[in-house]
């Protein structure tokens, strides 16, 4: 059996090792996205931290991940996908160890930023390795298996997080990544073949990455602090970022890709949808514990229905989107999610799970099922095939940036004080103000989709860019990086170049 890149069969021993390695690595980053929210109240109490620290505990990670994820894909193509993936796993593990040992809130936030850098290296690498390693006939099945196993990890993540918080303590939410990395790295080095893009030129848009991350950081700080000067500086740096990207020969974010009105429209929908999702899950985990009196384990378990529904029904949703086009799913899905968020207003002190919590989460989950697969498929179908990888990377970064800004802005807009999460009455009042805001953002996204999104021309012609099993979104914080999905048609140099996702 040939173990060279591009020739590995899924049925071979090497093929199984590659799947295990990529699932293990990506699951580390995914679990951190789903379990940390459950641990926030306990972290705040243990470190005597206010709400701003809890916001930064989430946002420091998302900031570096959103700002550097396109660069991570480009580095893998240039220097070796396995090498950068392993570097990301090690980096993530070191950051996790520092989080678990953090003696203060400042150290925890800094360590979370380091974690995000590691995630930016390993996340694009996991799917890029599948694309580069497997025989073309096995790529779609390999990605489907990666999605399914990752979905199981996402489903049990909040449960495991709650169990760890209530059991050995919140620090083990982070320390658990260390043995996972210790298992992943030697397997990757021994069984995963190295690959790189021979056409990658090695010129990286470092300035663009730094400016983009700086703009996000300043705006986030302005919203959390709040500080007007930081907001003004963030906007100014953002303008400079746009000007730099327009003039660079190899920009991280090529302005020309937004010439597609469909691509621009779908990314606007993405910003609305994932901003609302991030705000909801950040506040819902706190509401269930602070107001409804759930334990961390109870809160994590309570939130499972959304992920389970995604795991079970996303493939069917992708098939439906192919048949009827993206406009209806992208219009109806956000409205269902908005309805679920409004139903969460019934969750107060001594709330019944079956009567109050479960209906809201089931409606929310059905909305996510309806919109996520068509959303990511439409992103890919809205640009030429050679730029599909770049399009997916930009969409993923946009989703994470939206979540970052939502977690920063929502408490401010809802009038949530720095000690609100310590008072059931105060937090409950601000939660009731925040949910309609999240629902309103989803309604805006629905309107944008209804008025702008049409069936892509290449979809009408029958070019199925992404197979349904590749559209599975294994988490609630960002769409999958489908730039390496085996469902992308073609296996030429243009498609391999598209995996770079920028740079």
VENTABEL-V62902 format. One record per pair of residues at least 24 apart in sequence whose C-alpha atoms are under 8 Angstrom apart, sorted by sequence separation. I is the first residue (numbers start at 1). GAP is how many residues later the second one is. D is the distance in whole Angstrom. If there is no record, write none. Layout:
i->{I,I}
gap->{GAP,GAP}
d->{D,D}
This chain:
i->{91,92,339,340,410,464,465,92,212,339,464,91,92,211,212,337,338,91,92,211,336,337,90,336,337,88,89,211,212,337,88,89,211,336,337,87,88,336,337,88,89,335,88,89,208,333,334,87,88,333,334,87,332,333,85,86,208,333,84,85,208,333,334,84,85,332,333,332,85,330,84,85,329,330,329,82,208,209,81,208,330,76,205,208,329,330,204,205,81,82,203,205,72,73,81,204,326,60,64,68,71,72,76,326,60,63,64,69,70,72,57,61,62,65,69,73,302,53,57,60,61,64,65,68,69,72,73,317,321,322,326,56,60,61,63,64,72,305,309,317,321,58,61,62,65,66,69,317,57,61,65,69,292,302,306,310,314,318,49,53,60,61,64,292,293,302,305,306,309,310,313,314,317,318,47,291,292,293,305,309,317,47,291,292,303,306,307,310,314,315,133,288,292,306,310,314,318,133,305,306,309,273,280,287,133,306,132,25,129,100,101,100,99,100,100,100,382,403,99,100,381,99,97,381,400,96,97,378,381,399,400,96,399,97,348,399,96,97,96,396,396,93,94,381,395,396,93,380,396,345,380,345,93,377,393,377,392,29,345,392,393,90,344,392,89,391,342,389,390,29,341,342,377,389,89,90,341,373,376,388,389,26,89,25,26,341,342,25,341,373,86,373,26,338,339,373,25,338,372,86,337,338,23,86,376,385,22,335,338,376,385,22,270,337,338,82,389,22,82,335,372,388,394,22,334,335,386,387,390,393,266,334,385,386,389,390,392,393,82,385,388,389,390,391,19,82,83,334,335,386,387,388,389,390,18,82,266,267,334,386,389,390,81,82,266,333,385,80,81,331,332,80,81,263,331,80,263,330,331,79,262,77,78,331,15,77,78,263,330,331,34,38,76,77,78,262,263,330,31,35,39,78,260,327,328,19,23,27,30,31,34,35,38,39,42,77,78,260,327,10,22,26,30,34,35,38,78,275,278,279,6,8,9,35,36,270,274,278,282,6,7,8,9,19,23,27,31,35,39,257,274,277,278,327,5,6,7,8,19,23,27,35,43,75,271,275,276,279,326,327,5,6,7,10,42,267,270,271,274,275,278,279,326,327,4,5,6,7,9,166,270,274,275,278,325,326,6,74,166,271,272,275,276,325,39,165,166,267,271,275,279,290,10,165,275,290,291,71,162,163,164,290,291,39,71,162,163,257,290,291,71,161,162,286,161,162,291,36,160,162,290,291,322,35,71,159,162,158,159,161,162,160,287,32,68,158,159,253,287,32,67,158,159,67,158,287,67,68,158,159,67,158,66,156,283,28,64,67,155,318,319,63,318,317,318,28,155,316,63,154,155,315,318,63,314,315,25,280,314,24,25,151,155,315,314,315,280,314,25,152,279,314,24,151,277,311,276,310,311,21,148,275,276,310,311,310,276,21,275,276,21,307,273,307,55,272,273,307,17,18,272,17,21,52,272,273,18,52,272,17,18,17,270,269,14,268,269,14,269,268,269,71,70,265,266,220,224,265,216,220,223,224,219,223,221,265,266,5,220,224,265,4,5,216,220,223,3,5,262,262,262,262,278,277,278,277,274,274,37,37,41,40,38,37,38,41,37,41,253,252,251,252,251,250,39,38,38,38,35,200,199,205,197,204,197,203,154,151,154,147,151,70,147,151,69,70,148,150,151,144,147,143,144,147,70,140,143,147,69,140,66,67,140,66,65,66,66,65,66,63,62,63,62,62,63,62,143,143,142,59,140,141,58,139,140,139,140,59,138,139,58,59,136,55,55,131,127,130,131,127,128,130,131,136,127,128,124,127,123,127,51,52,51,50,51,50,51,51,128,41,77,77,76,73,74,73,74,73,74,73,74,70,71,70,71,70,71,70,34,33,34,30,33,30}
gap->{24,24,24,24,24,24,24,25,25,25,25,26,26,26,26,26,26,27,27,27,27,27,28,28,28,29,29,29,29,29,30,30,30,30,30,31,31,31,31,32,32,32,33,33,33,33,33,34,34,34,34,35,35,35,36,36,36,36,37,37,37,37,37,38,38,38,38,39,40,40,41,41,41,41,42,43,43,43,44,44,44,45,45,45,45,45,46,46,47,47,47,47,48,48,48,48,48,49,49,49,49,49,49,49,50,50,50,50,50,50,51,51,51,51,51,51,51,52,52,52,52,52,52,52,52,52,52,52,52,52,52,53,53,53,53,53,53,53,53,53,53,54,54,54,54,54,54,54,55,55,55,55,55,55,55,55,55,55,56,56,56,56,56,56,56,56,56,56,56,56,56,56,56,56,57,57,57,57,57,57,57,58,58,58,58,58,58,58,58,58,59,59,59,59,59,59,59,60,60,60,60,61,61,61,62,62,63,64,66,70,70,71,72,72,73,74,74,74,75,75,75,76,77,77,77,78,78,78,78,78,78,79,79,80,80,80,81,81,82,82,83,84,84,84,84,84,85,85,85,86,86,87,88,88,88,89,89,90,90,90,90,91,91,91,92,92,93,93,93,94,94,94,94,94,95,95,95,95,95,95,95,96,96,97,97,97,97,98,98,98,99,99,100,100,100,100,101,101,101,102,102,102,103,103,103,103,104,104,104,104,104,105,105,105,105,106,106,107,107,107,107,107,107,108,108,108,108,108,108,108,109,109,109,109,109,109,109,109,110,110,110,110,110,110,111,111,111,111,111,111,111,111,111,111,112,112,112,112,112,112,112,112,113,113,113,113,113,114,114,114,114,115,115,115,115,116,116,116,116,117,117,118,118,118,119,119,119,119,119,119,120,120,120,120,120,120,120,120,122,122,122,122,122,122,122,123,123,123,123,123,123,123,123,123,123,123,123,123,123,124,124,124,124,124,124,124,124,124,124,124,125,125,125,125,125,125,125,125,125,126,126,126,126,126,126,126,126,126,126,126,126,126,126,126,127,127,127,127,127,127,127,127,127,127,127,127,127,127,127,127,128,128,128,128,128,128,128,128,128,128,128,128,128,128,129,129,129,129,129,129,129,129,129,129,129,129,130,130,130,130,130,130,130,130,131,131,131,131,131,131,131,131,132,132,132,132,132,133,133,133,133,133,133,134,134,134,134,134,134,134,135,135,135,135,136,136,136,137,137,137,137,137,137,138,138,138,138,139,139,139,139,140,140,141,141,141,141,141,141,142,142,142,142,143,143,144,145,145,145,145,146,146,147,148,148,149,149,149,149,149,149,150,150,151,151,152,152,152,153,153,153,153,153,154,154,154,155,155,155,156,156,156,156,156,157,157,158,158,159,159,159,159,160,160,161,161,162,162,162,163,163,163,163,163,163,164,165,166,166,166,167,167,168,168,169,169,169,169,170,170,170,171,171,172,172,172,173,173,173,174,174,175,175,176,177,177,177,178,179,180,180,181,182,183,183,184,184,184,185,185,185,185,186,186,187,187,187,188,188,188,188,189,189,189,189,189,190,190,190,191,192,194,198,199,199,200,203,204,244,245,245,246,247,248,248,248,249,249,249,250,251,251,252,253,257,258,261,262,265,297,298,298,299,299,300,300,320,321,321,322,322,323,323,323,324,324,324,324,324,325,325,326,326,326,327,327,327,327,328,329,330,330,330,331,332,332,334,335,335,337,338,338,339,341,341,342,342,343,344,345,345,345,346,346,346,347,347,348,348,348,349,349,350,352,353,353,354,354,354,355,355,355,355,355,356,356,357,357,358,358,366,366,367,368,368,369,369,370,371,380,422,423,424,426,426,427,427,428,428,429,429,430,430,431,431,432,432,433,441,442,442,444,444,445}
d->{7,7,7,4,7,8,6,7,8,7,8,8,4,6,7,7,7,5,6,7,6,4,7,6,7,8,6,8,6,8,4,8,6,7,5,8,6,5,7,7,8,7,5,6,6,8,6,7,5,4,8,8,7,6,6,7,7,8,6,4,7,5,7,7,8,7,5,8,5,7,7,7,6,5,5,7,7,7,6,6,7,8,7,8,7,7,7,6,7,7,7,6,6,7,6,8,6,6,6,7,8,4,7,7,7,7,8,8,8,8,7,5,8,5,4,5,8,7,5,6,5,5,6,6,7,7,6,6,8,8,7,6,5,7,7,6,8,8,8,6,5,8,6,6,6,8,8,8,7,4,5,7,7,8,6,7,5,5,7,8,7,8,7,5,7,8,6,6,6,8,6,8,6,6,6,6,4,7,6,7,7,6,5,5,7,7,7,7,8,8,8,8,6,4,5,6,8,7,7,8,7,7,7,8,8,8,7,6,8,8,7,4,7,6,8,5,6,7,6,5,6,8,7,7,7,5,6,7,7,7,6,6,5,8,7,7,6,7,7,6,6,6,8,6,8,7,5,7,7,8,8,6,6,7,6,6,6,6,7,6,7,7,8,6,6,8,6,7,7,7,6,6,7,4,8,8,8,8,7,6,7,7,7,7,6,8,7,8,6,5,6,7,6,7,7,7,7,4,7,7,7,7,7,8,7,8,5,8,6,8,8,7,8,7,7,7,8,8,8,7,7,8,8,8,5,6,5,8,6,5,7,6,8,5,4,7,7,8,7,7,6,5,7,7,8,7,7,7,7,7,5,8,7,4,7,5,7,8,6,5,5,6,7,7,6,8,8,6,6,8,7,5,6,8,4,5,6,6,7,7,8,8,6,6,7,5,6,5,6,6,7,7,7,5,8,6,7,7,7,6,7,5,7,6,7,7,6,6,8,6,6,5,7,7,7,6,7,7,6,7,8,8,7,6,8,6,6,7,8,7,8,6,6,8,7,7,5,5,7,5,7,5,6,8,7,6,5,5,6,8,7,7,8,5,6,5,6,5,7,6,8,7,7,8,6,5,8,6,7,6,4,5,4,6,7,6,7,6,6,5,7,5,7,7,7,7,5,8,6,7,6,6,8,6,7,6,7,8,6,8,7,7,7,5,6,6,6,7,5,5,7,6,7,7,8,7,8,7,8,7,8,7,5,8,8,4,5,8,5,7,8,8,4,7,7,7,7,7,8,7,7,6,8,7,7,6,5,8,8,7,8,8,7,8,6,8,5,7,7,8,6,4,5,8,6,7,6,8,7,8,5,7,8,8,7,6,7,8,6,8,6,7,5,8,8,8,5,7,7,7,6,5,7,7,8,5,8,7,8,7,7,8,8,7,7,6,7,6,7,7,7,7,6,6,8,7,5,7,8,6,7,8,7,7,7,7,6,7,8,7,6,8,7,7,8,6,6,8,7,7,6,8,8,6,7,6,7,7,5,6,6,7,8,5,6,7,7,7,7,8,6,7,7,7,7,7,5,7,8,6,6,7,8,5,8,6,7,6,6,7,7,7,7,8,8,7,7,6,7,6,7,8,8,7,6,7,7,7,7,6,7,7,6,6,7,8,8,8,7,5,7,5,6,6,7,6,7,6,8,7,7,6,7,5,7,7,6,8,6,7,8,6,7,5,8,7,8,6,7,5,6,7,5,8,8,7,6,7,7,8,8,7,7,5,8,7,5,8,6,8,6,7,7,8,7,6,6,6,8,5,7,8,8,7,4,4,5,7,8,7,8,8,7,6,6,5,7,7,6,8,8,8,6,7,8,5,7,5,8,7,7,6,5,5,6,6,7,7,7,7,8,6,8,7,5,5,6,6,6,7,5,8,8,6,7,6,6,7,7,8,8,8,7,7}
